[in-house]
């Protein structure tokens, strides 16, 4: 059996660290995506958040469109476009457009999102988060793969319409963000690979991959390279809580109930402990262990952890040259 080639990417939530303006955070996203292509990364994934500082990009598709315009080789995807608060056919139209004008470089990551206030703001009906994702996903896939699509409810009911631009096949590749067994099963039944978040350790990612049974999954982690393990850990310990604290606290539930947030310092320690953070040697060893433990062949990294755009660009370069290139060569040999 032919082994799936290793593919590495960057994951860009457009994080607004303390002291940063939204403009600075978005400018850093653009610069990092271009630097990642120049450094030889295969993929760039951009996140979507609403009404919070955790991420200041409210439209992953819009950001992906711009990044496709300023790059030439790298694949660009959404991680993720939230289906629960958007019409899946409208998402499909935009995805088909980007698929065609980028000549196949666009990737569509979708998810159910969370029970956040954006559901209320954007008019999602009660229960859409808990039970409406499968219906939205099926409509999306139908619109991506066919010339016509119709909605038969319960949430979306409409007569057959012609989708434009018409697809040349099944449209762009689709991945599904999954944090629960139920969502893993939804993706598996439709033959769609998973997008597995940075909060999950190797054992959790491996369990999701095994439950799904397919291939092509994308794992997300944190990566930061420095001269020593202690230096890398110290940089993230100083910077990540300044982002995670206000960002996680800014989540608001649609039902008005209190949201219990992670402790930002404990979460930082968790991320440092399970991902390639440290010297180049330690990063190579940890990434190799993740690949072996999970079976993943596609991994993307949050590289913005220092909270300093210049340091982020340096991290992208060092990660590519000192970690990924040697690992690719080792695995190819």
N, C-alpha and C positions, 0 to 999 in steps of 0.2 A: 504494500500500500504506500502511495506517495505521501510523504510528510508535508503538512501545511507549512509554508514558509513563515519565518518569524516576521512580524510587523510591529513596529514600535511607533507610538504617537505621543502627543502632548494633549493634556486635558486642561482647558482654560475656562474657569468659572467667572472671569473678569472680577476677581476679588478686589474689594475696596478696603485696603488696610487703613488703620488709624492714621490720620494725617493726609490721606490721599483724597483727591477730588474724583468724582465719577469720570471726568474727562481723562485724568491721568490713568485710571484703571483701564478704561477702554483703549487708550493709546498703547498701554502696555500689552494688552491682548493682541492688538494688530502687530506690534513689533515682535512679540514672541512667536506668533504664527509664522511670520516671514523668516525669522531666525531658525525655526524648526525645519522649515523646508530646506534652507541653505545648509543646515547641519546634516541632512540626510534622513530625517524622520519620514515615516511613511504616511502618517495620519495626523490630523488636527481635529480635536473635538471641542465644541463650544457649548457652554451651559446656558440655561434659561431660568431666570428667577424674576419674581415680581415683588415690589414694595419692600425691599430689604437690601442691606449692605453686603450680605453674604456673596451676592453676585449682582452686578449692575447692568447685565445684558438681559432685557426683557423679551427678546426675540432671537432665539438661536438660529432660526432660518435666515433672518435678515443679516445677522453677523456672518453666517456661513456664506451667504451670497457675496458679501464684500470680500471676505477672505479668498474665495474662489477667484475673484477678480484681480487680486494682488499677488496671487501665486500662480505657478504654472504646472507643477508636477504633483504636489502632495494632495491626498484625498482629504476632504473637509466634511465633517459630520456634526450633527446636533446631538448633544448629550445632556438633556434630551429636549425634544419638543413635547410639551405636555398635551396629551390628547384630551384629557378630561375637560379642559376649559376652552377647547377650540373645536371647530367643526372639522371632522376628519377629511371630508372631501376638499375643503379649502386647503388643508395641509397637503393633500395629495397633489392639487394643482400646482402649488408652489414647489413641491418636491420634483414633480415632473419637469417643470420649467428649469430648475437648477440642474437637474440631471442632463437635460439636453444642451443647455448653453455651456456647461462645464465639460461636455464630452465625457460624461461618466465618472467625474471625480467626486460627486456629491454622495454622502451617506446620510441616511435618515435614522436617527435614534429617537425612539418614542417611549413614553412612559405614562403611568397613571398619575404621577405627581403625588401630592399629599393632600390632607384635609385642610388646606390653607385658605386664607381669606380671598385669594384670587378666584376661587370657585364662586364665591358669592358676588364678587365684583363683576365677573364676566358672565354671570347668569346661568351657571351650570345648575341643573335641577337637583333636588335633594336625592341622595343616593347614588349620584353619578360616580363619585370617587370609589364607593364600595363595590358597585355592581355594573357600572357602565363601560368599563374599559374594553371588554371583549367585543361588544357591539361596535365601538368606535374603531377598534383595530381591524375588524373584518371589513367595515366600510372603507377604511383607508386602503387596505390591500386590494379590494375590488376596484377602487378608483385608480390605483396605480397600474393594475394589470389589464384593465379592459377599456373599451371605448365608451361604454355607458355604465352608469351605476344608478341604483335605486335604493331608497331607504324604506324598510318595512317595520321599523320600530323595535323596541318601545320608545326610545328617545328620539330617533331620527326617522321621519316618515316623509317621503317625497317621491314623485314619479321619476321614471328613468330620464337621465340627462346625459348628454354627451360631454365627456371630459376632454378638455383641451389644456395644454397640447397633448395629443394622443400619444400614448407610450409606444416605444419601439420594442417592448418586451414586458418585463414585470416592473419597470421603473427602477429607481435607485435601490441599492441594498438596504434592508431594514434590519435594525437590531432593537431589542426590547430591554429596557432597564427593569431589573427584577431584584426586589429585596425580600420577597416572600415566596414560599413554595407554590402558592396559587398562581402567581404571575409567571413563575418558571413553567408551570404546566400550560398556561395559556400560550406562551411562546412556543413550547415544544409541539403542541398540537398543530401549530401552523408552520412548523419547520423554520422558525426564526431564531437566530442566535441571540444570546444574552449580552447585556451590558451590566457588569458587576462592579459595584461602587467601591470607593477607597476605604470605607469603614469595615469592609469584610476582610477577614484574614484568609490565609491560604486554605485552611480547613473548610471555612464557609464557602469560599469560591469553588473548591473541589466538590463539595456536596451539591451545589447548584448545577455544576457541569455534569456530574454523574446522574442527577435526577433528570436533567434534560435529555442527555444521551446523544446530542448532536455535536457539531463543531462550529468553528468560526466565531466563538465568543470573544468578547473584549473585556479584559480586566483593567480596572483603574486603580492606580496607587499613587503614593507620594514619592518623589525622588529628589534628593539633594546631595550633591557631591562637593566635598571639601578636601583639604589636605589631610585631615585626620577625622576619625570618628567623633571625637569630642567637639571639634569645631563645627561639624555639620549639625550635630545634635544641639549645640548651644545656639546656633543661628535660628533653628526652628523653634526651640523653646522660648526664645525671646520674641519671635515674630508671630508665630501661628496663633497664640491666644489673643493677640491684638486684633486678629481678623475673626477668629472663631467665636470669641465672646460676644461682641456686638452682633455679628452675623447670625449666629444661632438664636440669640435672644430676640431677633426681629421677626422670627416666624410667628404668625398669628393664625389661629384656627378659625375656620369659617363658622363654626358653631359657637364661638365665643368662649369656649372652655379654656382653662389655663393650659399652656403648653410646657411640658417639662423638658428643659434643655439639657444637653450634655455639659458637664464641666469642661471648659475649654482647655484647662491644663491637663486634666486626665485624658482627654481626647487626643491632645498633642502627643502625650507619651504613648498612647495606643498606636498612633500613626507612625511615630518614630520606630516603635518596636517591631512593626510587621512589614515595613517597606524598605526599599533601597535608599537608606540615609546613612551617610558616612564617607569614609575614604572610597576611592574607586574600587579597591579590592573588595571591601565589604559590600559595596553596591552590586558588584558583579556576582558575588557569592549569594547574596539575598535574592537577586533577580533569578539566578539559575535555580535556586531552591524553589521559588514560586512557580517557575515554568514546569519543573519536575513534579511538584506536588499537585498542581491543578490541571495540568495538561493544556493550559492556555498557550496559544501561539501569537496572540495579539494582546499587547499590554500598552496602556497609555498612562502618562504620568502627570500629576499636578506638579508643575515646576516653579510655581510662583511663591513657594513657601517662605522665602526670605523677606517678602514684603517690599522689595527694592527692585525696580525694573532693571537696573543695570546688573544687579546680582542674578536676576532671573536669566538674562541673556547669557551670562557667563555659565550658569548652571546648565542651560541647554547645550552649549558648546561642549562643556566637560562631560556631560552625560553621554553625548553622542560619541565623542572621541575616546574617552577613557573607559566607558562601561559598555555601550551597545556595540561598537565596532569590534572590540575584542571578543565579546560574547557571540556575536554573529559568526565570526571566524571560527571560534571554538566549536560551535554547534554545527557549522557547515562541514568542518573537518571530521 
